Amino acid sequence: MIIVEKSLLKKSPHLHIVNKSDQQKKLPLIIFNHGFTSAKEHNLHYAYLLAEKGFRIILPEAIYHGEREQGLNETALYKHFWEIVIKTIHELNDYKEYYVNEGLVDQEQIGLAGTSMGGMVTLGALTKYKWVKAAVSLMGMPAYEKYLHWQLEQMQSLGLTLSFTDEQIEEQLSFLRQYDLSLQPEKLENRPLLFWHGIKDPIVPYHLTYQFYQSIKDDYQKTPANIRFISDAQADHKVSREGLKATVEWFEKHLLK
């Protein structure tokens, strides 16, 4: 039986999913991050399938989302986009530390995954945490600097007034660069990384993600099985069944001993 526990860590709500028969065992852990305007419960289907395979799963709630929402509409929430991404990256370490210290997680078997913004969180976390042993990005992208420029271009094309100065934009860019995996790909250290992305994605541009994959592919010449990119020619900003199954298979292959 798969159980779902609603938990709180440092005032941050999250769901803890595990097979009941494995509840007190030291297990491999996967932290799965949700997307922008989504919530932790929306990824329970991933968690269920992964728990069936013997993983312990944590579904965090990002700040300003779900139980942590503060009544912001989508436009107001969008202004906090990068704050949400960076804060989520920092909070990942709290979950890792807690469950390892409780003796419930093998620290040599920890994976990260996420959809859309959650995929971006996953890729940014790879610049900070060596404890991440394998990762999956679903519709995410690592080039934070390029994506911020793309966001600004989109806002201007929609006729939206930018509420920040050039100096503020540069300050934001300077801050984001330290989490930008495309600027420091050596931090991957050949760790297993799977990408899934729809070619028609209007929210997170496919080309930015695929360009990064092409730029790092040669770094995996000695470990080609550790890198994979699945392109879906028909998909927009919604992960297919194939992407779901590939996520489970990736962690089965690269995290289970």
N, C-alpha and C positions, 0 to 999 in steps of 0.2 A: 504494500500500500504506500502510495506517495502522499506525504503530509506537507501542508503549507502552513507555516507559522508566521504570524505578524509580530515583528520585533522592533525594538527601538534601541539605537546605539548613539549616544551623545546627542539625543534629541532628533536623530535622523531615522525616520521610519523605513523599514525594508521588509521584504518577504524572504523567508528562509525555507527552502524546499529540499526535501531529502526523502529517501526511501525509509520507511519506519524501521525496517530491520537493520538499517545502517546508522540510525540516528545518533548513537553515541560513539561510533567508530571514527578513527582518523581517516578522512577521505580526501581525494582531490577536490579542489574548489574551483568553481567558475563564478565570476561576478559578471552579471549581464546588465548593461546599461540601456535604459529606454531612450526614445527620441524626443525631440522638441515638441511640446504641447501634448505629449503622451503621458503615461504613468506606469508604475512598476507592474501593475496587474496585466498590462497588455502583452507582456512577454511570458506569461505563464505556460504557454504551449511549448516554448523552448525549454523552460525549466523542467517541465514534466518529462519530456523525452530524455533530457540529460540526466535527471535523477534516476530514471529507469536504468540507465547505463552504469550507475554507481557513483555519480558525482554529487557533491553538496553544492547547492546553487543559492546565491544571494542576488536578489533583485532590489537595488537601491532606488529610493525616491529622490530625484534631483530637486534642488532648491527651486521654489516657486511653482512646483508641479504637484499634482495629486494631493496627498495629505499636507503638503508643504505650500500649497498655493496661497497667494495673498490677494486674490481678486483681480489680478492683472488681466486685461484683455490681450489678445495675441500681439497687437502692435506694441503695447507697453512691455510685454514679455520679451519681444524680439530685441529691445534695447538692452536687455540683460543677458543676451545670448552667450557672450564670451565669459561673463562672470559665472554663469551656470556651468559652462564647460570646465573652467579652471577649478571651481570649487568642487565639482564632482571628482575630478582627478585627485585632488587632495584628500577627499573623503574615502577614496578607495583604500588607502593605506590603513585607515581606521578599521575597516571591515577585515582586512587581511590580518592585522595585528590581533584583533579580538579573537577571531576564530582559531588562529594558530595557538595563541596563548591558552585557549580553552581546551587544547588538545584534540580539536575536532577537524583540523585540516593539516595535511601534509604540505609543508611549505615548499617542497620540491615539485609539487604538482598543482600549480595555480594558473588558471587561465582567465583571460578577459575577453569579453565580446560586447557588441552593442549594435543597435540599429540607428542609422542616420546620425543625429547628434551624439548618440551613444557610441557609434562607431568612431566618431571623431575623438571622443573622450578616450576610447580604447587606444587609438593610435598616439594620442598625446601622452598617455600614461607610459607608453613604451620608451619615452625619452627620460623618464624619471625612475622607473621601478625595475630593477633587475630581477625581482621575484616573479615577474610575469614570465611564465615558461612557454606559453602559446597564446595566440590571439586570433580573433575573427572580427573583421570589419564588414558590416552589412550596410551598404549605402553610405559609409563614412568616407572621410578623406583626411590626409595628414598635413596638407599644405595650408596651415592656418593663415599665413600672411597673404597668400594668393586668394584664399577664400574670403578674407575680409575685404580685399580690393573688389572681388566679384560682388559681394554683398552691397558695397557702396555704389557700384555701377548699377545694380538692379534697382536700388532705391532712387537713384537719379533718373533712371529710365521711366520709373513710375511717377515721376514728378513730385516725389516726397522731399520735403525740406530737411537737409542734414542739420542736426542739432548740435554738431560738434565742429571744432575748428581743425585746421590742418595740424596744429600742434598736438591737439588731443588725439587725432588719428595716428600720428607718428608715435605718440606715447603708448597707445594701445598696441601698435605693431611691434614696438620694441619689447613690450612685455610678452606678447604672444610668441615671439621668435624662440624663446627658450623651450617652448612646448612643441615647436614645429618639427616634426619628424623628417620632413622633406629637406630640412636644412642640416640635419645631423643623422643621416641614415645609418652611420656606423654604430649607433646605439641599438640597432636591431640585433646585432651580434648573431645573425643567422637563426634567430628564434623563429619557430613555425608561425607563419602568418598567412591567413586566408582572406581574400577579398571577394565579396559578391556585390555586383552593381548593375543596375538596369541602364542600358544605353540611352533610354529616353528620359532619364531622371531630370526633372526641371528644378529640383530643390538643391541637390548636391551634385554639381556637374561631374558627369562620368569621366570626362577627359582629364580632369585634374587628378583623379584617383589613378586612372590607367597610366598616365604619364609617370607617376611616381613608381608604380609597379615596374614599368619598363626600365626605369632608371636604376632599380635595385636588383633586377633579375640576375644580372651577371655576378652579383655578390654572393649568390647562392649556388654557384657552379659546383661546389663540393657537396652541397646538401640540397639538390633540386627538389626533393620531396617536401622541403620545408616552406616552399612558397607556391601559392596558387592564386590565380585570378579567374573568377567565373563571371563572364559577361552574359547578360540576358538581353537579347536583341528586342524583345517584345515588352520588357518591363519598364515602368516609370519609377515612381518612388514607393514601391511596395515589394517586399521580399517574397519571392516565389516559394512554393513547396520545395523545389530543388535546393534553394538557399538554406531553408530550414534543415533539411536532411544533411546537406553538406556541412553545416555547422556542427551537428551532432557527430558526424563521422570524423571530422577534423580533430575534435577533442578526444574522441575514442582513440584515434591513431597516435596523437602526440602527447597526451597527458596520462593515459592509463598505463600503468606498469605491467 
